[in-house]
Structure formats: structure tokens, C-alpha cells
Amino acid sequence: MRILRLLLIIVLLAPVLVACSGGGIGGSTVEISIVYGSEKRAWMEDVVSRFNNAGQKTADGATIRVTATPMGSTDSLNQILDGTIQPTVWSPASKILLPVANDEWGKTHNGAQLVAEDAPPLVLSPVVIAMWEPMARVLGWPDTQPGWTDIAELSASGKSWADFGRPEWGPVQFGHTHPDYSNSGITTIIAVAYAATGKTRGLTVADVQAPAAAEFMRKIQSGVIHYGESTGFFGEQMFNRGPAYLSAAVLYENLVIESRNRERYPNQSTPVVAIYPREGTFWSDHPYAILNASWVSAEQRAAAEVFQAYLLDQPQQELALQYGFRPADPNVPMTAPIVPENGVDPQQPKTLLEVPRPDVLAAIRTLWLENKKRVDVMVVLDVSGSMEEESRLEQAKAALRIFVEQLEADDGFGLTIFSNEASVLTPISPIGPKRAETLDRIGGLTPRGGTRLLDTVAETYQTLAAEPPGTRIRAIVALTDGLDNRSQQTPQQLLSLVGQDEEGRSIKIFTIAFGGDADVTLLKDIATASGARSYVGKPDERGSIERVYRDIATFF
């Protein structure tokens, strides 16, 4: 009987033992994480799912589980360097960042390398200027490939598409991501620096610091409607909103192919084509870099190598082709959808640019900072009584102070607060001379009264719209934690007001729902109508609102 009881206990406990072991009695599981450039999100989600479902194992028999997180390439690098994230594998959009990573890592780790600079590419996609096909034809496409010189001349000339006989297209408008957060932003400013010098390799710090380079960069940046953290966001905005929002944007070839997906973009009536700048461009080659960091164990490294081999195996490379990427494996034939019918050219790019040294990259970033488009931003902040709960106002004040401190001295900043009524604490003007006073006034804010959101946003919008557009990015950042209970304006009236402005020149309204009873749907509708983004901050999550303000800052 004792033997029978023992056998019964073993049978009953077997499922529990299996679950606890991570793969059977005596088995184990090794967890690895990969942070990757968001441009390959669709492919990566597919292959990670397939890999995990297949129960892949290491040579020692441990089951491998992969967790994958999409993130802007430069943003992910910054978070690795400051210890915010500790992935096993880093796969940015381009190998351009690998020497930068090693240079920065070595400064605090006795010259050690964080990654192997010859890390293998996973998939390939050239950096292109995505443009609506009719506009590209006006510039000579496909007989000639327009380039950065054309963008610079158009941006600086003040011409609109009416000068080309197409007044329905409005102004010539251009966009690229923020180089401090996105690979396509970095490649843009490097390519512009090369174009300014007429070189394709051997770029020097002296080249970048020459007055001609500054003038050329300034011309390009003058046509930018805003920056941003995500290349995918630019693509989605461009493809969903049409030619009135953006004439052209720096994207990847695979996103141009993706734009032909009528299920994803059902309202797109005009095709987009890829322009491979005649001055040269870069491959977005998505290197697979296993980190040489203390938090990566030998077992995790072995597991990461298994996952690497899986990604580079022919079935996964053929799958990448279906998502619009060129396979890194030369044995996989390049076929559809990399075909002219999808607005791309499999014979391009003809000219590739050399990746500059880290000191030259630093000089290019300085060049961009000095010549990038400036912003006029009005922050509209809820100081109603409910903002006292969960220390919401104190958190919002701390995050806003960081935001203000990061603005360039000649960026325009204004602050409007609202509760029962609205008060303009400081109108939009250069932040440099008033930074200390503004920070002091932010520190003195206290919660009281009701929530007059809609009227305040409408009044702020009308005040900015009454001024000539000028040469700056114009934006409103509105934060609230509650439902409107003091406004005369209806949501429909506000949405109609915001949506009637000329798309690309419109005032972007970034909205933040910060806990409480904030109407997340309405705030999202307001942001979307203006061509901006909405955010949800979480008062109970440390650093949440700081991250929101940081993300908004990438647009400027």
C-alpha cells in the first residue's frame, strides 16, 4: 500500500514538477532578451513566436525562451549605456551605431568593447527618401534619382508645389527622425554632411565644420515639419494622411513596400516610391550583436548564438523577404516584393557612403544641433484640485522642469495653466533669458479648482494660429488628469477647429492623460487630428511622466 501511495503522489505531482523545471524533469530554461530596431517589428514578432513555439534548445539541453522588445536604435543604445535596460542581444537598425557603442562603453569600462563591430547583419534595407510618385516625377524620377541637393534647394527656396503647376499639393514638406533616438535620423544627417562636401567617404571633422556644410544643413532642416523618435511613425503618418501632410520623409525601403498594403492603408490613393539619393545612402543592415556585458552569462550567450543561427537560416531569411526586407543570406534569391511595381528598385542603391569615425559623427551631431529647426511650444498644464491626488501635480512639475532644461536657448517656450480659468504664466518666447524664472514659477504651482480643458486648448490653438507660421515647429503639449467640467467648447468643435488647418503646417497638439478620470479617447482624437501623438502617463509608475515628456521632446 505504501508503494501504491508513493506512486500515486508521484503521478499527481508530475505536472507540477514539469512546470517548475521549465521543460521536463531534469530540464531547464534559459531566458534571453533582444532589443531591436522597430523597423523590423513585424518580421521579428513572427520569427520569435515560431522560435519559442518550436522549443529550441542549447547544446546542453536547456529550452531557450526569447523576449523581444522593439525600440528606437539610438534610444536603446542610450538606455544600455546608462543601465536602464540589460538585454542579451542588441540589434539596432544599422552597424553605424556599433563603433559609437564601443567608444562610449569603453570610456567607463577601461576600454572594453560592448559589441563585436563585425556582428552579422540579419536583414537589409536601404535608407531612402520616400516620396509620393507624382511629386517624384515632377523632380525627374525615375529617369534621374533626385537627391539631397534637390531637397535643400526646394526647402530653402520658399517654393510650393504651385510653382510646379500643382497647387493642390500645398507646400513642400519634409520629415526625418531625431538623430539622438533613431537610426534613420542619424543616417540622414550623415548623408546630408556628405552631400554638402561632395564626398562619399573620407569625411573629416574639418569638412563638417566648414561654413558650406552648415549652410547646406540649415537648408535641409528648414523644410522639416517636425522630428520624432520613430521611423515607423513617420511612415504611418505619411501613408495615412496623404500628400498634404508630408511630401517626403526619410524611411526604409521595406516601409515603402509596406505602404502598398491596402489592408493596412485602405485610404491611400496615391502610391509612394523610394528615391535612392544620387549623392549616396546607407544600408540599414540590422546587425545581431551579443553584448559583452557582465549581465550576460555564458549560458545566455550560447542560447543567443542558437537564436542567431535560427534567424540566419534560409526559412527565416525567406520570411524576411515577405516583409519587404532584402535577405542577408546571399543564397536566398531576391524576388517579389522587391520589384519596381512596388515603387522600389532592386538594382539600387548605386552609391554607398562610408561610415564616419566616432569623432566625425560627434561633429555631425553638433552641426545638426546648431542648424536644426527650432520650436515654439506652449505647455498647457492642468492644475485642478484632482491633480493633488497621487502627487500628480508634483510629478508633472518635476517632469516639466526636465523638459524645460533640455530646450535650446533660442527655442520658444510658453506655459498656460488651467483649473476653473486659464492663465498664461509666460507667453511663447526664447527660453534662454527666462529659463530660471520659468523653472521657479513651475515649482510654485499648486492644485485647485475644476477642469477647463477644451476651452483652454482651443484658445491656445487660436492664439498660435493667428500668428504667421514662420520658420519654426509649432506645438502645444496639453496634460490633464480629469474630465472637462468648465468649458463651453464641445469636443466636436475643438476637433473641427484643429482639423481645418493646413496639414503639414498645422499646430501639433501632443496630449497627455495623467491618471484620474482623463478621457484617453478624446485626448487621442485631439492629437490625431493635429498630426501629433497622445500619451498615457501613470502616476503610480516611477518615471512614467518623465518618459512621456522625453518622447515628446524628440519631435523638436
N, C-alpha and C positions, 0 to 999 in steps of 0.2 A: 504493500500500500504506500509506504514511504517513497518507493521508486516511482510509482504511478503519480503521486502528488508532485514530486520533483519534475517529472516530465510535463505535467500539466502547467506548472509555473513557468517552465521554460517556453512552452508554446504560447502562453498568454503574454509573456514579456518580450518575445522575439520581435514584434513590430516596433516596440519602444526602443529596443537595443539597436535595430537597424536605423531608425530615425536619428538616434543620438550619434551614431558612428559616422553619418554623412555618406553612406554608400555601402552598407552591409557590415556584418560582424567583422571586426578587424580592419574595416576600411576607414578612409579619412577623406576630408575635403580640403582643398586649398583654394582660398579666395584671392582673386587678382582684380585690380581695378584699372580701367583705362580712361583717361580724359582725352577727348579727341575734338578736332575741328568740326563745328556743327554742320559744315557744308556736306559732309558725308553721312549725315544722321540716318537717312532712310536705309542706305546700304548697311551701315553698322548695326542698326537695330535688327535688321533681318539676319545678318550673319551671327550676331551674338546669340540671338534666340535659337538658331539652328545648332550652334556650338554647344550651348548649355543643354539643349534637349537631347543631344547625341551622347551626353555623359562622357566626354573626352577625359582621358587620364594622363597623368605624368608617367615617366618610366618606372617610378616607384609604386604605381598603382593608385595614387590619390586622384579622386574626381576633381576636375577643375570647374570652378564657377567664376564667370566673368561678370563684372558690373561695369557698365559703360556710361559715361556722362558727357554730353556734348557741351562745349564751352568755346568762347572766342579764343583764338590761338594765343594772342599776347596776354589776354586776361588770365588764362590758365597758367602761363609761364610765371606771371607776377605772383599768383597765388601759391605756386610751388615754391618759388624763391622765398616768400615770407612765411611759409609753413602752414598756410591756411588749408591746403589740400595736400595729401600724400599718396598719389597714385602709384601703381606699379609701373604703368606704361603711359607715356605721353605721345600723342600723335597729332601735332599741330598741322595746319594746312600746308606748311611749306618748310623745307630744310633751312630756309633763311634764318629761322629762329634758333637753330641748333648751336651755332657758334656764339650767338648772343647769350643763350642759356649757360653755356660753359664759362663764358667770360664773367658773367655776373655771379655764378655759383663759386667760381674759383676765388673770388675776392673774399669770401667768408669761409672757405673750406681749403685753405692752403694750396690753392692752385689746382685742386682736384676737378675732374671733368664730371659733369652731371649725366651727360649722354654721349654716346658714340656719334660723331659727326657724319659717319658713313652709314647711319641707320637706314635700312632698306625702305624704299617707297612702297606704299600699299596700293595706291591708285594714282592716276594722273589726270589733271585738268588744267589747261592753260588759263591764266588770268586774262580776261577780255574786257573790252568796253561793250556792254550790252546796249543796243540802240534799236528803236523802232525801225522796221525795214524801210518805210517811206522816207524817214529822216536820213537814214544811212545812204539811200540812193541819191538824195539831194547833195550829199557830200562826196559823191563819186563812187560809192560802193555798188557793185562788187568789183568793178574794173580796177579800182585802186583801194588800198586799205587806208582809210583816214587814220590820224594818229593824234598824239598829244599836242602837236603844234596846231592842229585844227581846233582842238578843244580850247587851247589857250587863246587863240585869235577870236573865236566865237565868244568866249566868256568876257574878254576884255573889250570887245568892240561895242557892246551895248546893243547889238543887233538882236532882233527877234526872228522867228520863223516867217514873219510877214515880209522880211527883206528877201526871202527866198520864194515869195509868192504863195506862202501857206500860212496866212494869218490865223487860221483855226487852231494851229498848234501852240499859239502863245509864245512866251519867252523861251530861250534856250536854257535848259536847266540840267544840272549835272550833280551827281552824288557819289561819294565814296565813304567808306567806314573810317572810324577813328584809328589811326595807326598805333595808338597805345593799347588797343584792345583787340584789333582784328588783323589777320594776315593780309587780307585784300587791301586794307588801309596802308600797311607797310609797303607792300609791293607797288601801290600807286605812287607814293611819294618818292620811292627809289627810282621808278621808271620816269617820273617827271624830272628828277635830278639828272638822270642820264640824257633825257631828251633836251634838257637845257644846255648840255655841253656837247651834244652830237656824238657822244661816245656810246659804246656798247659794253665796254669792260675797262678795267684800269682806272676807275673813278677814284679821285683823291679828295682829301679834305679841302685842299686849295680850290679844286673845281667847284665844290659845293658852296664854299664861302665867297665865290666870285659874285659881283653885283648882278651879272646876267642871270645867274641861277635864281637869285632872289626875285628878280623881276618876272621870270618865267613861272616860278611857283606861285607868285601873287596873282598872276593872270588866271592860272588854273583854278585857284581857290576862290576867286571872285565869282565863279559860276556855280559854286556848291550851294545847294538849298539847305542842307544840314549834314552832319556826320552821323555816326551811330556805332553801336557795338557789334552788330550782326550783319554779315553779308546777306544772309537769308532774308532778313527784314527788308533790306533794300529791294531784293528781288520780289518779295511778296507785295510790297507797296507799289512797285512799278507795274507788275503784271496785273494787279487787281484794280489800280486806279487809273491806268492808262497814260497816254502821252502828255496830258495836261499837268500831271504830277511830276514826271521826270522824263526828260528827253533821252538821257543816257546815264548809266551807272556802271561802276567797276564791279564786275561779278566774276563768276567762273563759268567756263564753257558748259559744264553739266547743268547749271541753273538755266542757261538759255534753252537747252534741250528740255528741261523740266517745264519751261513756260509753255511748251506746246501741249501739255497735258490738259485737255479740255475738262476732265473731271475735276481737276484742282482749280483751274482758272476758266470757268464756264463763260464769263462775260468778256473775255479778251477777244476783240475783233481784229486787231492789228498784230501781225507777227513780229517777234523780236529776233534780231540777228546778232551774231558775235563778230565784233571788229577786233582783229589782232593788230594792235598799233604797229605801224610801219617802223617806228623807232626801236621796237623790241618789247618783249614781255618776259614773264617768268612762268615756269611750271608750278602749279600747286601740286606737290608730289606726296603729301601726306606721309612723312616718314614714321616708322614704328620704332620708337626709342624707349628701351627698357631703362629705367632710372638706376644710376649708380648711387643710391642713397641708403642711409642706414636703416630706413624702414622697409626696404625690400629684402626679404630673406632669400636664401639660396633656393628654397622650395618654390617660392613665388617666381623667381627668375626662370626656373626650369619650366614652370607652368606657362609663363609668358612666352617662352620660346615655342612651346607647343601651339599656343594660340596664334603666334606669328606664322608658323608653318601652315596652319589651317587657312589663315587669311590669304596667303600667297598661293595656295593650291588652286588648280585650274577651275574647279566648280565655283569657288568664291570669286575668282577673277572674272569669270564669265557672267556671274551675277552682277558684279560691279558695272559691267558694260550695259546691262539692262537699266541701271540707274543713271546712265549718261556719263560715266567715267571711262577714261581710257585705261585699259588694264596695265598694271605694272609688269606683268608677265608678257614678254615679247612673243611667246609661243601662242598666245590667245589672239586670234585674228581680230582686227578692229573693223567691225561691221556696224550695222544699224544699232543704236540710233545716231552714231557719229557720222551723219550724212548731210549733204548740202540741203536736203529737203527740210531739215530741222534748223536751218539757219547757221550751221557750223561748217567748218572746212577741215576735213581730216588731214590735209596737206599743210596746214598751219600748226604752230607758228613758224615763220621763216627765220626770224631773228630772236635769239635768246640773250638775255642780259646776264652778266656775271654778278654773283652775289658779292657785295662790297664787304670790306673788313669791318669789324665792330666799331672802330673809331670813325670810319666814314659813315656808318649807319647812324651813329650818335650825332654827327654833324648834319645829316639829312633831317633827322628829327628836329633839331634846333632850327634848321631852315624852315621847316613846316610850321613850327610853333610861332615863329616870328612873322609868318606871312599867311597864316590860316585865316579863314573868315571869322570875324568877331560876332558876338551875340548881344542882343538886347533881351533880357529875360525879366519878367515880372513874376515874383513868387506871391501866390495868393494863399494865405495861411489861415486855417480855422482856429480861432481862439475861444470858441464857445465853451460853456460850462462843462460839457461832457468830456472835453479834452483833458480835464483834470484826472479822470479815471485812468488807472493803469499807468499813470505818469506819461500819458500820450504827448502832452504838450512839451514836457521836458525832453523827451526823446526826440520829438520833431525839431525842437530848438537846437539840440546838440548836433543833429544831422545837418540842419540848415547852416550852422556855423561852419562845418567842414566844407560844405558846398561853396559857401561864400569865399572861404580862404583859398579854394582851388581856382577861382576865376582869375583870368589875366587882368592886369591893372586897367587896361582900356576896354574890357568887356563892360557892357551896360547892365546894371542891376537895379531892380526896384522891389519894394516889399509892400504888399497890401494885406492887412489883417481884417477879418470879419467875424462878427458874432451877430448881435441884433442889427448892427450897421457895419458899413465898411469904412476903413480909414487907410489912407495911403501914408505909410510911415516914411517912405522915401521914394521919390519918383525914379524912373529909369535914368541913370547917368553913370559915367565911368566909376567903377567900384574902387579903383586905386585911392583917390583922395578921401573917400568916405568909408573905407573898409573898417577901420577901428570903431568909428561911430556906429556903423550898421551892426557890427557884432555886439556892441554894447546894448543897442536897442533890442536886438533879438533876445539877449539874455534877460531883459526886463519884462518880457511878455508874460501875462497872467491870464488864466481862463475865466470866462464869464459869459452870460447871456445865451442867446439862441444861435441858429444856424442860417445865415443869409447867403447861401452858396450861389444859386443860379443868377441872381441879380448882380452879385459881385463879379462873377466870371464874365457876364455879359457886358457890364460897364467897363471892365478892364480890357476886354477884347475890342470894344468900340473905341476906346481911347487910343489903343495902339493902331487900330485900323485907320483912324483919322489922320495919322501921320504918313508921309510918303514912305514907301517900302525901304528906300535907301539901299545900302550895300551890306546889311547885317542879317544874320539869322534872327528871327523874331519869335519869341516863345513865351508862354505862360505855364507856370507849374502850380497846380492847384491841389492842396491837401485838405481833406476833411475826414471826420470820423462819424458824421451823422446825416440824417435825412434833413432836407431843407424844410424849415418851418417859418421863414420870414420873408421869402421872395414873392414878388408879383409875377416874375417871369416864369413861364411854363417850360418844362423840358423840351417840348416840341419847338417852341420859339427859339430857344437857345441853339438847338441843333440846326434849325433852319438858318440862323444867323451865321453860325460857324461854317456851315457847308456851302454858303453862297460865294465865298471868297475864291479868288483865282488859285487853283490847286497848289502849284509849286511855290507861289509867293504868299500863301496863307500863313497866318499866325498859328504856330503849332501849340496845342494845349495838351500838356502832359498832366495826367490826373493820378492822384494817389488816394486810395481808400485805406484809411489807417484805423482799422478795427471799428468797434462800436456798431452803429446802425448805418454805416456808409452804404450808399446804393452802388454796388460794384457794377451792375449792368449799365446804369445811367452814365457813370463816370467813364466806362469803356466806350460807350456810344459817343460821348463828347470828344474823347481823344481820337477815336477812329475818324470822326467827321472832319477833324482838322489835319489828319495825316500824321498824328503822333501816336504815342503808346500810353496805355494805362497800366497802373501798378497796384498791387495789394501789399501794404506793409502790415506786419504782425507785431503789435505791441508786446506780446509775450515771448517774442523770439529775439534774442540778443543780436544787435547789429542789423536787424531787418531793414529799418528805415534808412540807415546809412548806406546800405547796398542799393536801395531804390534811388536815392539822390545821386549816388555814384554812376548808376546806369544812365540816368537822365543826363548827367554831365558829359557822357560820351557823345551825345548829339551836338555838343558845342565845341 
